[in-house]
Amino acid sequence: MSDQEYYGKEDEKQAEKQGEKEQGWDEKWRRDPLSAVVWAAILIWVGVMLLLGNIGVLDNLRIQDQRLEPWSLGMLGAGAIVLLEALIRLVMPAYRRRVGGSLVFAAILIGVGLGDILGWELVGPLILIAIGISTLIGGLVRRR
């Protein structure tokens, strides 16, 4: 093999690597559209809750004589969406990925949403318990 053929192949390999790097994000979203849908759904949900709060639709919603705030409802809904994503990832092989981080994130979002409604004295410890259980289950079920 001549030097020109050898260096031509190396240049070709480097060009391929550069092309793969440039496609990085676009290719990632094509392979995993579920993440894009989840983040879009979260933004839409929180936006709708804020809009409903601003126009006064949520003014009459109360739990235990406490008004429900738009941000609380937004965080609760976002946590539910992330939990739904984790469930989809567990059930559908095409979207399968680790879900431990998503479960912790969902617990935090739901906890923040419930914190204003039920009080942090109750919700704070529940968040820690949920994260601990998720970590324990992840450690016990981890593939070897």
Sequence and secondary structure as in RCSB ss.txt:
>XXXX:A:sequence
MSDQEYYGKEDEKQAEKQGEKEQGWDEKWRRDPLSAVVWAAILIWVGVMLLLGNIGVLDNLRIQDQRLEPWSLGM
LGAGAIVLLEALIRLVMPAYRRRVGGSLVFAAILIGVGLGDILGWELVGPLILIAIGISTLIGGLVRRR
>XXXX:A:secstr
  HHHHHHHHHHHHHHHHHHHHHHHHHHHHH HHHHHHHHHHHHHHHHHHHHHHTTGGGG EETTEE  HHHHHH
HHHHHHHHHHHHHHHH GGG    HHHHHHHHHHHHHHHHHHH HHHHHHHHHHHHHHHHHHHHHH   
